Amino acid sequence: MDYAEMLGDAFAYTKEGVLENGNRWLKLVLAVICLALPFNGYVMRVYRGAKPAPEADGWGVLFVDGLRMLVVGIVYAIPIILLWIAIYVPFFLMILNGNPEDAAIAAWEPNPILMLLLYIADFAIAIVLPVAYIRFARTGSFAEAFNFSGIFETIGRIGWLGYIVGIVLVSLVVAIPVVILMIGFIIIGAVLFFLLKGAGILVLLGLLLLFILFVLAIIPPFTVFQARFMTRLYDSGAPAEPAP
């Protein structure tokens, strides 16, 4: 599997569709601000294989598609939510019902079996969900988002090892520059704060606003990049077309 070619394609796709198109980039930032629903709808268009990057238009459709995608994500998150509740709610109940300095509360540790199940569920959902999203985007059927036999068949055609390597690779390619950018922003913000500390609360509010704008600005290109890569990875397992 040519990961370098797929990464290069995803970068070119994002560069042409977002980074070099200020108007579309601004629309996608606005889509993120609108509770991310229309932005999720835009990602659905990327998942459908649109090339070049689609326009951010038809906002009614984007909202509906984004909401439907959110529903799929919430359903997949239910096991995580239930495990989180089972693990941490007893601790919070202990705090509410007793002294936070009680020895029992201080000695509390999460159930190791439930924690293991939480990690397993996290990993399993991270593997299954991208294919579920793409199947849902292309068929428009909620049933296909939870058609596990079809999902596993698709991953099998891609190759389980190749698919997992692809997910880890694109996650690292996205996470590393994001972390570097975040650290750089924090350092610059800290320097500005100490240089302008006489302004007090105004500096803090200004830095907070800049940080929010910074996060909003980087979400669209990195998300489109990841969505395009996952689309290419998904398509690498598509059934061969019959010979004419």
C-alpha positions as a LaTeX table, in Angstrom:
\begin{tabular}{lrrr}
\hline
Residue & $x$ (\AA) & $y$ (\AA) & $z$ (\AA) \\
\hline
Met1 & 0.00 & 0.00 & 0.00 \\
Asp2 & 1.44 & 3.33 & $-1.09$ \\
Tyr3 & 0.94 & 5.46 & 2.01 \\
Ala4 & 3.24 & 8.19 & 0.71 \\
Glu5 & 1.09 & 8.63 & $-2.40$ \\
Met6 & $-2.11$ & 8.74 & $-0.34$ \\
Leu7 & $-0.63$ & 11.27 & 2.08 \\
Gly8 & 0.58 & 13.36 & $-0.85$ \\
Asp9 & $-2.86$ & 13.21 & $-2.46$ \\
Ala10 & $-4.53$ & 14.22 & 0.82 \\
Phe11 & $-2.15$ & 17.16 & 1.20 \\
Ala12 & $-2.67$ & 18.34 & $-2.40$ \\
Tyr13 & $-6.44$ & 17.96 & $-1.95$ \\
Thr14 & $-6.37$ & 20.05 & 1.24 \\
Lys15 & $-3.99$ & 22.61 & $-0.18$ \\
Glu16 & $-6.09$ & 23.22 & $-3.27$ \\
Gly17 & $-9.45$ & 22.92 & $-1.54$ \\
Val18 & $-8.80$ & 24.81 & 1.70 \\
Leu19 & $-5.38$ & 26.40 & 2.15 \\
Glu20 & $-5.40$ & 28.11 & $-1.25$ \\
Asn21 & $-9.09$ & 28.96 & $-1.13$ \\
Gly22 & $-9.56$ & 31.60 & 1.55 \\
Asn23 & $-13.28$ & 31.98 & 0.89 \\
Arg24 & $-13.96$ & 28.26 & 1.40 \\
Trp25 & $-11.63$ & 28.14 & 4.41 \\
Leu26 & $-13.60$ & 30.98 & 6.03 \\
Lys27 & $-16.89$ & 29.20 & 5.27 \\
Leu28 & $-15.57$ & 26.02 & 6.89 \\
Val29 & $-14.49$ & 27.97 & 9.99 \\
Leu30 & $-18.02$ & 29.33 & 10.17 \\
Ala31 & $-19.31$ & 25.78 & 9.74 \\
Val32 & $-17.25$ & 24.73 & 12.77 \\
Ile33 & $-18.62$ & 27.63 & 14.81 \\
Cys34 & $-22.19$ & 26.48 & 14.01 \\
Leu35 & $-21.81$ & 23.59 & 16.48 \\
Ala36 & $-19.74$ & 21.79 & 13.79 \\
Leu37 & $-22.91$ & 20.32 & 12.27 \\
Pro38 & $-22.50$ & 21.83 & 8.78 \\
Phe39 & $-18.78$ & 21.05 & 8.97 \\
Asn40 & $-19.60$ & 17.39 & 9.61 \\
Gly41 & $-21.87$ & 17.56 & 6.59 \\
Tyr42 & $-18.94$ & 18.88 & 4.54 \\
Val43 & $-16.77$ & 15.98 & 5.74 \\
Met44 & $-19.53$ & 13.65 & 4.50 \\
Arg45 & $-19.04$ & 15.13 & 1.03 \\
Val46 & $-15.31$ & 14.39 & 1.24 \\
Tyr47 & $-16.12$ & 10.83 & 2.34 \\
Arg48 & $-18.29$ & 10.39 & $-0.74$ \\
Gly49 & $-15.15$ & 10.79 & $-2.83$ \\
Ala50 & $-15.73$ & 14.31 & $-4.17$ \\
Lys51 & $-12.68$ & 15.51 & $-6.07$ \\
Pro52 & $-11.55$ & 18.26 & $-6.15$ \\
Ala53 & $-12.62$ & 19.37 & $-2.68$ \\
Pro54 & $-16.34$ & 20.20 & $-2.76$ \\
Glu55 & $-17.82$ & 23.63 & $-2.27$ \\
Ala56 & $-19.17$ & 24.59 & 1.16 \\
Asp57 & $-22.64$ & 25.37 & $-0.14$ \\
Gly58 & $-26.17$ & 24.08 & 0.38 \\
Trp59 & $-26.01$ & 24.74 & 4.11 \\
Gly60 & $-29.40$ & 23.18 & 4.79 \\
Val61 & $-28.13$ & 19.88 & 3.39 \\
Leu62 & $-24.85$ & 20.28 & 5.30 \\
Phe63 & $-26.74$ & 20.76 & 8.58 \\
Val64 & $-28.91$ & 17.69 & 8.00 \\
Asp65 & $-25.97$ & 15.50 & 6.93 \\
Gly66 & $-23.91$ & 16.75 & 9.86 \\
Leu67 & $-26.70$ & 15.98 & 12.30 \\
Arg68 & $-27.09$ & 12.47 & 10.89 \\
Met69 & $-23.35$ & 11.92 & 11.17 \\
Leu70 & $-23.49$ & 13.13 & 14.78 \\
Val71 & $-26.20$ & 10.58 & 15.56 \\
Val72 & $-24.00$ & 7.78 & 14.21 \\
Gly73 & $-21.09$ & 8.99 & 16.34 \\
Ile74 & $-23.25$ & 9.20 & 19.47 \\
Val75 & $-24.52$ & 5.64 & 19.00 \\
Tyr76 & $-20.95$ & 4.38 & 18.65 \\
Ala77 & $-19.97$ & 6.36 & 21.76 \\
Ile78 & $-22.62$ & 4.70 & 23.97 \\
Pro79 & $-20.32$ & 1.87 & 25.17 \\
Ile80 & $-17.64$ & 4.44 & 26.07 \\
Ile81 & $-20.16$ & 6.59 & 27.93 \\
Leu82 & $-21.55$ & 3.62 & 29.88 \\
Leu83 & $-18.09$ & 2.39 & 30.85 \\
Trp84 & $-17.04$ & 5.90 & 31.87 \\
Ile85 & $-20.13$ & 6.16 & 34.07 \\
Ala86 & $-19.47$ & 2.75 & 35.64 \\
Ile87 & $-15.85$ & 3.70 & 36.35 \\
Tyr88 & $-16.07$ & 7.27 & 37.60 \\
Val89 & $-19.59$ & 7.91 & 38.92 \\
Pro90 & $-18.93$ & 5.94 & 42.16 \\
Phe91 & $-15.95$ & 8.21 & 42.85 \\
Phe92 & $-17.99$ & 11.39 & 42.38 \\
Leu93 & $-20.76$ & 9.95 & 44.56 \\
Met94 & $-18.19$ & 9.32 & 47.31 \\
Ile95 & $-17.13$ & 12.97 & 47.11 \\
Leu96 & $-20.72$ & 14.22 & 47.19 \\
Asn97 & $-21.64$ & 11.99 & 50.11 \\
Gly98 & $-18.53$ & 12.42 & 52.23 \\
Asn99 & $-15.48$ & 14.47 & 53.06 \\
Pro100 & $-13.13$ & 14.83 & 50.05 \\
Glu101 & $-10.24$ & 14.21 & 52.43 \\
Asp102 & $-11.57$ & 10.86 & 53.65 \\
Ala103 & $-9.05$ & 8.04 & 53.45 \\
Ala104 & $-11.46$ & 5.95 & 51.38 \\
Ile105 & $-11.71$ & 8.67 & 48.75 \\
Ala106 & $-7.98$ & 9.28 & 48.74 \\
Ala107 & $-7.34$ & 5.56 & 48.27 \\
Trp108 & $-9.96$ & 5.13 & 45.52 \\
Glu109 & $-8.72$ & 3.54 & 42.32 \\
Pro110 & $-10.71$ & 2.81 & 39.15 \\
Asn111 & $-11.70$ & $-0.80$ & 38.52 \\
Pro112 & $-8.86$ & $-2.26$ & 36.41 \\
Ile113 & $-11.17$ & $-4.61$ & 34.51 \\
Leu114 & $-13.51$ & $-1.76$ & 33.56 \\
Met115 & $-10.51$ & 0.39 & 32.59 \\
Leu116 & $-9.24$ & $-2.42$ & 30.35 \\
Leu117 & $-12.68$ & $-2.71$ & 28.76 \\
Leu118 & $-12.70$ & 1.06 & 28.23 \\
Tyr119 & $-9.36$ & 0.94 & 26.39 \\
Ile120 & $-10.51$ & $-2.01$ & 24.30 \\
Ala121 & $-13.76$ & $-0.24$ & 23.41 \\
Asp122 & $-11.85$ & 2.94 & 22.53 \\
Phe123 & $-9.54$ & 1.02 & 20.21 \\
Ala124 & $-12.32$ & $-1.02$ & 18.59 \\
Ile125 & $-14.46$ & 2.05 & 17.89 \\
Ala126 & $-11.47$ & 3.98 & 16.53 \\
Ile127 & $-10.92$ & 1.14 & 14.05 \\
Val128 & $-14.53$ & 0.64 & 12.99 \\
Leu129 & $-15.90$ & 4.19 & 12.99 \\
Pro130 & $-14.06$ & 5.63 & 9.93 \\
Val131 & $-15.40$ & 2.87 & 7.68 \\
Ala132 & $-18.84$ & 3.18 & 9.27 \\
Tyr133 & $-18.87$ & 6.92 & 8.51 \\
Ile134 & $-17.84$ & 6.41 & 4.89 \\
Arg135 & $-20.37$ & 3.63 & 4.31 \\
Phe136 & $-23.04$ & 5.86 & 5.82 \\
Ala137 & $-21.95$ & 8.86 & 3.71 \\
Arg138 & $-22.08$ & 6.88 & 0.48 \\
Thr139 & $-25.29$ & 4.96 & 1.07 \\
Gly140 & $-27.24$ & 7.41 & 3.24 \\
Ser141 & $-28.39$ & 4.40 & 5.27 \\
Phe142 & $-28.08$ & 4.27 & 9.06 \\
Ala143 & $-28.20$ & 0.48 & 8.79 \\
Glu144 & $-24.98$ & 0.50 & 6.74 \\
Ala145 & $-23.21$ & 2.48 & 9.47 \\
Phe146 & $-23.85$ & $-0.48$ & 11.79 \\
Asn147 & $-23.50$ & $-3.28$ & 9.25 \\
Phe148 & $-20.53$ & $-4.84$ & 11.01 \\
Ser149 & $-20.21$ & $-7.77$ & 8.62 \\
Gly150 & $-19.96$ & $-5.29$ & 5.74 \\
Ile151 & $-17.56$ & $-3.08$ & 7.69 \\
Phe152 & $-15.29$ & $-6.00$ & 8.53 \\
Glu153 & $-15.46$ & $-7.21$ & 4.93 \\
Thr154 & $-14.33$ & $-3.79$ & 3.72 \\
Ile155 & $-11.44$ & $-3.69$ & 6.19 \\
Gly156 & $-10.55$ & $-7.25$ & 5.17 \\
Arg157 & $-10.30$ & $-6.19$ & 1.52 \\
Ile158 & $-8.04$ & $-3.29$ & 2.51 \\
Gly159 & $-6.03$ & $-5.60$ & 4.75 \\
Trp160 & $-6.33$ & $-5.38$ & 8.53 \\
Leu161 & $-2.67$ & $-4.61$ & 9.10 \\
Gly162 & $-2.50$ & $-2.08$ & 6.29 \\
Tyr163 & $-5.70$ & $-0.43$ & 7.48 \\
Ile164 & $-4.56$ & $-0.10$ & 11.10 \\
Val165 & $-1.13$ & 1.17 & 10.00 \\
Gly166 & $-2.92$ & 3.75 & 7.84 \\
Ile167 & $-5.05$ & 4.97 & 10.75 \\
Val168 & $-2.03$ & 5.24 & 13.06 \\
Leu169 & 0.01 & 6.96 & 10.35 \\
Val170 & $-2.54$ & 9.65 & 9.51 \\
Ser171 & $-3.23$ & 10.20 & 13.22 \\
Leu172 & 0.46 & 10.89 & 13.81 \\
Val173 & 0.77 & 13.07 & 10.71 \\
Val174 & $-2.11$ & 15.19 & 12.00 \\
Ala175 & $-1.28$ & 15.12 & 15.71 \\
Ile176 & 2.42 & 16.01 & 15.51 \\
Pro177 & 2.06 & 19.37 & 13.70 \\
Val178 & $-1.02$ & 20.22 & 15.78 \\
Val179 & 0.93 & 19.66 & 19.01 \\
Ile180 & 3.89 & 21.67 & 17.67 \\
Leu181 & 1.59 & 24.52 & 16.65 \\
Met182 & $-0.16$ & 24.45 & 20.02 \\
Ile183 & 3.13 & 24.51 & 21.94 \\
Gly184 & 4.41 & 27.35 & 19.75 \\
Phe185 & 1.24 & 29.34 & 20.33 \\
Ile186 & 1.45 & 28.79 & 24.10 \\
Ile187 & 5.09 & 29.89 & 24.18 \\
Ile188 & 4.36 & 33.01 & 22.14 \\
Gly189 & 1.34 & 33.74 & 24.33 \\
Ala190 & 3.40 & 33.35 & 27.52 \\
Val191 & 6.09 & 35.70 & 26.19 \\
Leu192 & 3.48 & 38.30 & 25.21 \\
Phe193 & 1.82 & 37.98 & 28.61 \\
Phe194 & 5.04 & 38.68 & 30.49 \\
Leu195 & 5.99 & 41.52 & 28.15 \\
Leu196 & 2.55 & 43.10 & 28.45 \\
Lys197 & 1.64 & 41.97 & 31.95 \\
Gly198 & 0.82 & 45.54 & 32.92 \\
Ala199 & $-2.34$ & 45.25 & 30.82 \\
Gly200 & $-3.53$ & 42.38 & 33.03 \\
Ile201 & $-6.94$ & 40.95 & 32.21 \\
Leu202 & $-7.00$ & 42.56 & 28.76 \\
Val203 & $-3.93$ & 40.58 & 27.73 \\
Leu204 & $-5.47$ & 37.35 & 28.99 \\
Leu205 & $-8.71$ & 38.01 & 27.13 \\
Gly206 & $-6.80$ & 38.92 & 23.98 \\
Leu207 & $-4.68$ & 35.77 & 24.16 \\
Leu208 & $-7.77$ & 33.65 & 24.80 \\
Leu209 & $-9.48$ & 35.15 & 21.76 \\
Leu210 & $-6.40$ & 34.57 & 19.60 \\
Phe211 & $-6.19$ & 30.96 & 20.81 \\
Ile212 & $-9.85$ & 30.34 & 19.94 \\
Leu213 & $-9.36$ & 31.85 & 16.48 \\
Phe214 & $-6.20$ & 29.77 & 16.02 \\
Val215 & $-8.01$ & 26.54 & 16.88 \\
Leu216 & $-10.93$ & 27.40 & 14.62 \\
Ala217 & $-8.51$ & 28.13 & 11.77 \\
Ile218 & $-6.61$ & 24.84 & 11.95 \\
Ile219 & $-9.59$ & 22.51 & 12.36 \\
Pro220 & $-10.77$ & 22.63 & 8.70 \\
Pro221 & $-7.48$ & 21.85 & 6.91 \\
Phe222 & $-6.40$ & 19.09 & 9.29 \\
Thr223 & $-9.85$ & 17.47 & 9.31 \\
Val224 & $-10.21$ & 17.62 & 5.52 \\
Phe225 & $-6.72$ & 16.15 & 5.17 \\
Gln226 & $-7.58$ & 13.24 & 7.46 \\
Ala227 & $-10.97$ & 12.69 & 5.79 \\
Arg228 & $-9.39$ & 12.59 & 2.33 \\
Phe229 & $-6.72$ & 10.14 & 3.46 \\
Met230 & $-9.34$ & 7.86 & 5.04 \\
Thr231 & $-11.40$ & 8.06 & 1.85 \\
Arg232 & $-8.41$ & 6.93 & $-0.20$ \\
Leu233 & $-7.69$ & 4.16 & 2.30 \\
Tyr234 & $-11.32$ & 3.03 & 2.10 \\
Asp235 & $-11.29$ & 3.07 & $-1.70$ \\
Ser236 & $-8.14$ & 0.95 & $-1.76$ \\
Gly237 & $-10.35$ & $-1.92$ & $-0.60$ \\
Ala238 & $-13.14$ & $-1.33$ & $-3.13$ \\
Pro239 & $-14.14$ & $-4.40$ & $-5.17$ \\
Ala240 & $-12.51$ & $-4.58$ & $-8.56$ \\
Glu241 & $-14.62$ & $-3.38$ & $-11.46$ \\
Pro242 & $-15.73$ & $-6.22$ & $-13.75$ \\
Ala243 & $-13.94$ & $-6.40$ & $-17.07$ \\
Pro244 & $-15.92$ & $-5.03$ & $-20.03$ \\
\hline
\end{tabular}
